[in-house]
Amino acid sequence: MTPLRKARPDQWIDQIFAARAAATGGVIRRHVDWVEREIGHDRFMSEVRRRGFHLMRAGNQYIILCASEPVQFLF
């Protein structure tokens, strides 16, 4: 594995969580297949958990709620 390839997942993570939504408690959405291709599901879930955010899956989309407060599903 070349150093450039190894750094790519870290760059991908940095870019996703540098989004305004991550800083302001908003929502980030990413296609499941894209996450698998770029960094893998395990790494993605680990990064979301490390930040104290919530992760949901709806169909072929991951939805990250960028807040650590409890989540209430209304229906």
PDB file as gemmi writes it, atoms N, CA and C in Angstrom:
CRYST1    1.000    1.000    1.000  90.00  90.00  90.00 P 1                      
ATOM      1  N   MET A   1       0.849  -1.185   0.000  1.00  0.00           N  
ATOM      2  CA  MET A   1       0.000   0.000   0.000  1.00  0.00           C  
ATOM      3  C   MET A   1       0.891   1.243   0.000  1.00  0.00           C  
ATOM      4  N   THR A   2       0.630   2.163  -0.889  1.00  0.00           N  
ATOM      5  CA  THR A   2       1.423   3.382  -0.967  1.00  0.00           C  
ATOM      6  C   THR A   2       0.966   4.374   0.098  1.00  0.00           C  
ATOM      7  N   PRO A   3       1.836   5.282   0.533  1.00  0.00           N  
ATOM      8  CA  PRO A   3       1.447   6.280   1.530  1.00  0.00           C  
ATOM      9  C   PRO A   3       0.256   7.126   1.090  1.00  0.00           C  
ATOM     10  N   LEU A   4       0.164   7.458  -0.208  1.00  0.00           N  
ATOM     11  CA  LEU A   4      -0.960   8.256  -0.693  1.00  0.00           C  
ATOM     12  C   LEU A   4      -2.278   7.514  -0.481  1.00  0.00           C  
ATOM     13  N   ARG A   5      -2.305   6.243  -0.814  1.00  0.00           N  
ATOM     14  CA  ARG A   5      -3.532   5.449  -0.649  1.00  0.00           C  
ATOM     15  C   ARG A   5      -3.908   5.336   0.822  1.00  0.00           C  
ATOM     16  N   LYS A   6      -2.931   5.190   1.680  1.00  0.00           N  
ATOM     17  CA  LYS A   6      -3.205   5.075   3.105  1.00  0.00           C  
ATOM     18  C   LYS A   6      -3.774   6.377   3.660  1.00  0.00           C  
ATOM     19  N   ALA A   7      -3.318   7.507   3.181  1.00  0.00           N  
ATOM     20  CA  ALA A   7      -3.776   8.800   3.676  1.00  0.00           C  
ATOM     21  C   ALA A   7      -5.179   9.130   3.182  1.00  0.00           C  
ATOM     22  N   ARG A   8      -5.596   8.560   2.083  1.00  0.00           N  
ATOM     23  CA  ARG A   8      -6.884   8.898   1.486  1.00  0.00           C  
ATOM     24  C   ARG A   8      -8.069   8.716   2.428  1.00  0.00           C  
ATOM     25  N   PRO A   9      -8.193   7.609   3.144  1.00  0.00           N  
ATOM     26  CA  PRO A   9      -9.323   7.492   4.077  1.00  0.00           C  
ATOM     27  C   PRO A   9      -9.323   8.589   5.145  1.00  0.00           C  
ATOM     28  N   ASP A  10      -8.151   8.948   5.633  1.00  0.00           N  
ATOM     29  CA  ASP A  10      -8.079  10.020   6.626  1.00  0.00           C  
ATOM     30  C   ASP A  10      -8.525  11.350   6.027  1.00  0.00           C  
ATOM     31  N   GLN A  11      -8.132  11.601   4.801  1.00  0.00           N  
ATOM     32  CA  GLN A  11      -8.557  12.828   4.123  1.00  0.00           C  
ATOM     33  C   GLN A  11     -10.062  12.831   3.909  1.00  0.00           C  
ATOM     34  N   TRP A  12     -10.610  11.687   3.544  1.00  0.00           N  
ATOM     35  CA  TRP A  12     -12.056  11.560   3.334  1.00  0.00           C  
ATOM     36  C   TRP A  12     -12.799  11.870   4.630  1.00  0.00           C  
ATOM     37  N   ILE A  13     -12.350  11.290   5.733  1.00  0.00           N  
ATOM     38  CA  ILE A  13     -12.962  11.536   7.043  1.00  0.00           C  
ATOM     39  C   ILE A  13     -12.863  13.013   7.402  1.00  0.00           C  
ATOM     40  N   ASP A  14     -11.693  13.593   7.250  1.00  0.00           N  
ATOM     41  CA  ASP A  14     -11.510  15.021   7.562  1.00  0.00           C  
ATOM     42  C   ASP A  14     -12.464  15.887   6.750  1.00  0.00           C  
ATOM     43  N   GLN A  15     -12.619  15.571   5.483  1.00  0.00           N  
ATOM     44  CA  GLN A  15     -13.485  16.370   4.619  1.00  0.00           C  
ATOM     45  C   GLN A  15     -14.950  16.245   5.034  1.00  0.00           C  
ATOM     46  N   ILE A  16     -15.404  15.049   5.314  1.00  0.00           N  
ATOM     47  CA  ILE A  16     -16.807  14.844   5.707  1.00  0.00           C  
ATOM     48  C   ILE A  16     -17.124  15.613   6.982  1.00  0.00           C  
ATOM     49  N   PHE A  17     -16.267  15.483   7.977  1.00  0.00           N  
ATOM     50  CA  PHE A  17     -16.568  16.074   9.277  1.00  0.00           C  
ATOM     51  C   PHE A  17     -16.109  17.530   9.402  1.00  0.00           C  
ATOM     52  N   ALA A  18     -15.554  18.081   8.328  1.00  0.00           N  
ATOM     53  CA  ALA A  18     -15.259  19.514   8.288  1.00  0.00           C  
ATOM     54  C   ALA A  18     -16.456  20.295   7.741  1.00  0.00           C  
ATOM     55  N   ALA A  19     -17.466  19.588   7.291  1.00  0.00           N  
ATOM     56  CA  ALA A  19     -18.657  20.239   6.738  1.00  0.00           C  
ATOM     57  C   ALA A  19     -19.344  21.101   7.800  1.00  0.00           C  
ATOM     58  N   ARG A  20     -19.969  22.162   7.356  1.00  0.00           N  
ATOM     59  CA  ARG A  20     -20.687  23.063   8.271  1.00  0.00           C  
ATOM     60  C   ARG A  20     -21.711  22.293   9.113  1.00  0.00           C  
ATOM     61  N   ALA A  21     -22.381  21.310   8.512  1.00  0.00           N  
ATOM     62  CA  ALA A  21     -23.390  20.533   9.235  1.00  0.00           C  
ATOM     63  C   ALA A  21     -22.794  19.845  10.462  1.00  0.00           C  
ATOM     64  N   ALA A  22     -21.577  19.345  10.335  1.00  0.00           N  
ATOM     65  CA  ALA A  22     -20.935  18.664  11.466  1.00  0.00           C  
ATOM     66  C   ALA A  22     -20.640  19.647  12.596  1.00  0.00           C  
ATOM     67  N   ALA A  23     -20.288  20.866  12.245  1.00  0.00           N  
ATOM     68  CA  ALA A  23     -19.933  21.871  13.251  1.00  0.00           C  
ATOM     69  C   ALA A  23     -21.154  22.508  13.913  1.00  0.00           C  
ATOM     70  N   THR A  24     -22.288  22.460  13.227  1.00  0.00           N  
ATOM     71  CA  THR A  24     -23.469  23.173  13.737  1.00  0.00           C  
ATOM     72  C   THR A  24     -24.592  22.258  14.201  1.00  0.00           C  
ATOM     73  N   GLY A  25     -24.317  20.967  14.312  1.00  0.00           N  
ATOM     74  CA  GLY A  25     -25.351  20.045  14.779  1.00  0.00           C  
ATOM     75  C   GLY A  25     -26.338  19.649  13.708  1.00  0.00           C  
ATOM     76  N   GLY A  26     -25.944  19.748  12.460  1.00  0.00           N  
ATOM     77  CA  GLY A  26     -26.821  19.424  11.343  1.00  0.00           C  
ATOM     78  C   GLY A  26     -26.790  17.959  10.967  1.00  0.00           C  
ATOM     79  N   VAL A  27     -27.133  17.689   9.725  1.00  0.00           N  
ATOM     80  CA  VAL A  27     -27.251  16.327   9.210  1.00  0.00           C  
ATOM     81  C   VAL A  27     -26.327  16.161   8.008  1.00  0.00           C  
ATOM     82  N   ILE A  28     -25.641  15.026   7.976  1.00  0.00           N  
ATOM     83  CA  ILE A  28     -24.807  14.653   6.833  1.00  0.00           C  
ATOM     84  C   ILE A  28     -25.354  13.341   6.300  1.00  0.00           C  
ATOM     85  N   ARG A  29     -25.423  13.238   4.975  1.00  0.00           N  
ATOM     86  CA  ARG A  29     -25.961  12.041   4.341  1.00  0.00           C  
ATOM     87  C   ARG A  29     -24.951  11.543   3.318  1.00  0.00           C  
ATOM     88  N   ARG A  30     -24.700  10.222   3.325  1.00  0.00           N  
ATOM     89  CA  ARG A  30     -23.779   9.618   2.365  1.00  0.00           C  
ATOM     90  C   ARG A  30     -24.320   8.269   1.899  1.00  0.00           C  
ATOM     91  N   HIS A  31     -24.098   7.955   0.646  1.00  0.00           N  
ATOM     92  CA  HIS A  31     -24.530   6.681   0.067  1.00  0.00           C  
ATOM     93  C   HIS A  31     -23.717   5.541   0.682  1.00  0.00           C  
ATOM     94  N   VAL A  32     -24.386   4.463   1.051  1.00  0.00           N  
ATOM     95  CA  VAL A  32     -23.759   3.314   1.710  1.00  0.00           C  
ATOM     96  C   VAL A  32     -22.629   2.736   0.859  1.00  0.00           C  
ATOM     97  N   ASP A  33     -22.864   2.565  -0.432  1.00  0.00           N  
ATOM     98  CA  ASP A  33     -21.828   1.993  -1.300  1.00  0.00           C  
ATOM     99  C   ASP A  33     -20.603   2.902  -1.400  1.00  0.00           C  
ATOM    100  N   TRP A  34     -20.819   4.197  -1.388  1.00  0.00           N  
ATOM    101  CA  TRP A  34     -19.719   5.146  -1.473  1.00  0.00           C  
ATOM    102  C   TRP A  34     -18.845   5.073  -0.219  1.00  0.00           C  
ATOM    103  N   VAL A  35     -19.504   4.960   0.940  1.00  0.00           N  
ATOM    104  CA  VAL A  35     -18.760   4.831   2.201  1.00  0.00           C  
ATOM    105  C   VAL A  35     -17.914   3.566   2.176  1.00  0.00           C  
ATOM    106  N   GLU A  36     -18.498   2.472   1.732  1.00  0.00           N  
ATOM    107  CA  GLU A  36     -17.754   1.207   1.674  1.00  0.00           C  
ATOM    108  C   GLU A  36     -16.543   1.329   0.748  1.00  0.00           C  
ATOM    109  N   ARG A  37     -16.730   1.963  -0.381  1.00  0.00           N  
ATOM    110  CA  ARG A  37     -15.643   2.116  -1.352  1.00  0.00           C  
ATOM    111  C   ARG A  37     -14.529   3.027  -0.822  1.00  0.00           C  
ATOM    112  N   GLU A  38     -14.901   4.092  -0.141  1.00  0.00           N  
ATOM    113  CA  GLU A  38     -13.918   5.086   0.294  1.00  0.00           C  
ATOM    114  C   GLU A  38     -13.170   4.695   1.571  1.00  0.00           C  
ATOM    115  N   ILE A  39     -13.891   4.235   2.592  1.00  0.00           N  
ATOM    116  CA  ILE A  39     -13.214   3.938   3.862  1.00  0.00           C  
ATOM    117  C   ILE A  39     -13.674   2.656   4.549  1.00  0.00           C  
ATOM    118  N   GLY A  40     -14.805   2.106   4.141  1.00  0.00           N  
ATOM    119  CA  GLY A  40     -15.338   0.906   4.780  1.00  0.00           C  
ATOM    120  C   GLY A  40     -16.315   1.256   5.900  1.00  0.00           C  
ATOM    121  N   HIS A  41     -17.276   0.382   6.082  1.00  0.00           N  
ATOM    122  CA  HIS A  41     -18.328   0.629   7.072  1.00  0.00           C  
ATOM    123  C   HIS A  41     -17.794   0.703   8.502  1.00  0.00           C  
ATOM    124  N   ASP A  42     -16.895  -0.212   8.862  1.00  0.00           N  
ATOM    125  CA  ASP A  42     -16.381  -0.239  10.235  1.00  0.00           C  
ATOM    126  C   ASP A  42     -15.663   1.054  10.599  1.00  0.00           C  
ATOM    127  N   ARG A  43     -14.816   1.519   9.717  1.00  0.00           N  
ATOM    128  CA  ARG A  43     -14.090   2.772   9.985  1.00  0.00           C  
ATOM    129  C   ARG A  43     -15.061   3.948  10.075  1.00  0.00           C  
ATOM    130  N   PHE A  44     -16.042   3.976   9.182  1.00  0.00           N  
ATOM    131  CA  PHE A  44     -17.037   5.045   9.172  1.00  0.00           C  
ATOM    132  C   PHE A  44     -17.809   5.072  10.495  1.00  0.00           C  
ATOM    133  N   MET A  45     -18.303   3.919  10.913  1.00  0.00           N  
ATOM    134  CA  MET A  45     -19.068   3.853  12.167  1.00  0.00           C  
ATOM    135  C   MET A  45     -18.190   4.248  13.352  1.00  0.00           C  
ATOM    136  N   SER A  46     -16.948   3.836  13.339  1.00  0.00           N  
ATOM    137  CA  SER A  46     -16.027   4.189  14.413  1.00  0.00           C  
ATOM    138  C   SER A  46     -15.819   5.701  14.499  1.00  0.00           C  
ATOM    139  N   GLU A  47     -15.681   6.353  13.361  1.00  0.00           N  
ATOM    140  CA  GLU A  47     -15.467   7.804  13.335  1.00  0.00           C  
ATOM    141  C   GLU A  47     -16.708   8.556  13.807  1.00  0.00           C  
ATOM    142  N   VAL A  48     -17.883   8.088  13.424  1.00  0.00           N  
ATOM    143  CA  VAL A  48     -19.130   8.721  13.886  1.00  0.00           C  
ATOM    144  C   VAL A  48     -19.254   8.560  15.398  1.00  0.00           C  
ATOM    145  N   ARG A  49     -19.013   7.361  15.879  1.00  0.00           N  
ATOM    146  CA  ARG A  49     -19.105   7.072  17.319  1.00  0.00           C  
ATOM    147  C   ARG A  49     -18.095   7.897  18.116  1.00  0.00           C  
ATOM    148  N   ARG A  50     -16.888   8.016  17.606  1.00  0.00           N  
ATOM    149  CA  ARG A  50     -15.830   8.766  18.287  1.00  0.00           C  
ATOM    150  C   ARG A  50     -16.224  10.224  18.509  1.00  0.00           C  
ATOM    151  N   ARG A  51     -16.980  10.767  17.596  1.00  0.00           N  
ATOM    152  CA  ARG A  51     -17.436  12.156  17.704  1.00  0.00           C  
ATOM    153  C   ARG A  51     -18.692  12.308  18.556  1.00  0.00           C  
ATOM    154  N   GLY A  52     -19.288  11.200  18.968  1.00  0.00           N  
ATOM    155  CA  GLY A  52     -20.492  11.255  19.789  1.00  0.00           C  
ATOM    156  C   GLY A  52     -21.745  11.552  18.990  1.00  0.00           C  
ATOM    157  N   PHE A  53     -21.692  11.360  17.657  1.00  0.00           N  
ATOM    158  CA  PHE A  53     -22.844  11.602  16.800  1.00  0.00           C  
ATOM    159  C   PHE A  53     -23.699  10.342  16.714  1.00  0.00           C  
ATOM    160  N   HIS A  54     -24.853  10.471  16.084  1.00  0.00           N  
ATOM    161  CA  HIS A  54     -25.768   9.345  15.877  1.00  0.00           C  
ATOM    162  C   HIS A  54     -25.744   8.957  14.402  1.00  0.00           C  
ATOM    163  N   LEU A  55     -25.813   7.650  14.134  1.00  0.00           N  
ATOM    164  CA  LEU A  55     -25.790   7.149  12.768  1.00  0.00           C  
ATOM    165  C   LEU A  55     -27.026   6.302  12.522  1.00  0.00           C  
ATOM    166  N   MET A  56     -27.714   6.619  11.425  1.00  0.00           N  
ATOM    167  CA  MET A  56     -28.877   5.832  11.003  1.00  0.00           C  
ATOM    168  C   MET A  56     -28.636   5.379   9.569  1.00  0.00           C  
ATOM    169  N   ARG A  57     -29.365   4.347   9.190  1.00  0.00           N  
ATOM    170  CA  ARG A  57     -29.354   3.921   7.795  1.00  0.00           C  
ATOM    171  C   ARG A  57     -30.795   3.890   7.308  1.00  0.00           C  
ATOM    172  N   ALA A  58     -31.036   4.533   6.181  1.00  0.00           N  
ATOM    173  CA  ALA A  58     -32.352   4.533   5.556  1.00  0.00           C  
ATOM    174  C   ALA A  58     -32.149   4.137   4.096  1.00  0.00           C  
ATOM    175  N   GLY A  59     -32.529   2.924   3.768  1.00  0.00           N  
ATOM    176  CA  GLY A  59     -32.316   2.430   2.405  1.00  0.00           C  
ATOM    177  C   GLY A  59     -30.844   2.382   2.086  1.00  0.00           C  
ATOM    178  N   ASN A  60     -30.438   3.091   1.046  1.00  0.00           N  
ATOM    179  CA  ASN A  60     -29.035   3.070   0.637  1.00  0.00           C  
ATOM    180  C   ASN A  60     -28.271   4.296   1.121  1.00  0.00           C  
ATOM    181  N   GLN A  61     -28.784   4.961   2.150  1.00  0.00           N  
ATOM    182  CA  GLN A  61     -28.146   6.167   2.680  1.00  0.00           C  
ATOM    183  C   GLN A  61     -27.805   6.015   4.162  1.00  0.00           C  
ATOM    184  N   TYR A  62     -26.620   6.486   4.527  1.00  0.00           N  
ATOM    185  CA  TYR A  62     -26.287   6.682   5.933  1.00  0.00           C  
ATOM    186  C   TYR A  62     -26.663   8.119   6.275  1.00  0.00           C  
ATOM    187  N   ILE A  63     -27.238   8.296   7.419  1.00  0.00           N  
ATOM    188  CA  ILE A  63     -27.610   9.623   7.887  1.00  0.00           C  
ATOM    189  C   ILE A  63     -26.930   9.836   9.226  1.00  0.00           C  
ATOM    190  N   ILE A  64     -26.108  10.875   9.298  1.00  0.00           N  
ATOM    191  CA  ILE A  64     -25.396  11.203  10.523  1.00  0.00           C  
ATOM    192  C   ILE A  64     -26.071  12.418  11.144  1.00  0.00           C  
ATOM    193  N   LEU A  65     -26.519  12.282  12.372  1.00  0.00           N  
ATOM    194  CA  LEU A  65     -27.045  13.407  13.131  1.00  0.00           C  
ATOM    195  C   LEU A  65     -25.883  13.945  13.949  1.00  0.00           C  
ATOM    196  N   CYS A  66     -25.413  15.104  13.589  1.00  0.00           N  
ATOM    197  CA  CYS A  66     -24.179  15.656  14.152  1.00  0.00           C  
ATOM    198  C   CYS A  66     -24.440  16.392  15.460  1.00  0.00           C  
ATOM    199  N   ALA A  67     -24.991  15.685  16.402  1.00  0.00           N  
ATOM    200  CA  ALA A  67     -25.257  16.219  17.740  1.00  0.00           C  
ATOM    201  C   ALA A  67     -25.198  15.051  18.705  1.00  0.00           C  
ATOM    202  N   SER A  68     -24.791  15.324  19.908  1.00  0.00           N  
ATOM    203  CA  SER A  68     -24.667  14.250  20.896  1.00  0.00           C  
ATOM    204  C   SER A  68     -25.894  14.125  21.788  1.00  0.00           C  
ATOM    205  N   GLU A  69     -26.833  15.057  21.652  1.00  0.00           N  
ATOM    206  CA  GLU A  69     -28.051  14.990  22.467  1.00  0.00           C  
ATOM    207  C   GLU A  69     -28.857  13.752  22.125  1.00  0.00           C  
ATOM    208  N   PRO A  70     -29.704  13.296  23.060  1.00  0.00           N  
ATOM    209  CA  PRO A  70     -30.537  12.122  22.763  1.00  0.00           C  
ATOM    210  C   PRO A  70     -31.429  12.374  21.545  1.00  0.00           C  
ATOM    211  N   VAL A  71     -31.724  11.302  20.823  1.00  0.00           N  
ATOM    212  CA  VAL A  71     -32.571  11.365  19.649  1.00  0.00           C  
ATOM    213  C   VAL A  71     -33.922  10.745  19.987  1.00  0.00           C  
ATOM    214  N   GLN A  72     -34.978  11.384  19.536  1.00  0.00           N  
ATOM    215  CA  GLN A  72     -36.323  10.860  19.751  1.00  0.00           C  
ATOM    216  C   GLN A  72     -36.963  10.634  18.392  1.00  0.00           C  
ATOM    217  N   PHE A  73     -37.345   9.391  18.097  1.00  0.00           N  
ATOM    218  CA  PHE A  73     -38.062   9.096  16.856  1.00  0.00           C  
ATOM    219  C   PHE A  73     -39.548   9.267  17.138  1.00  0.00           C  
ATOM    220  N   LEU A  74     -40.199  10.086  16.358  1.00  0.00           N  
ATOM    221  CA  LEU A  74     -41.604  10.393  16.608  1.00  0.00           C  
ATOM    222  C   LEU A  74     -42.560   9.435  15.928  1.00  0.00           C  
ATOM    223  N   PHE A  75     -42.151   8.805  14.864  1.00  0.00           N  
ATOM    224  CA  PHE A  75     -42.936   7.727  14.236  1.00  0.00           C  
ATOM    225  C   PHE A  75     -42.114   7.028  13.209  1.00  0.00           C  
TER     226      PHE A  75                                                      
END                                                                             
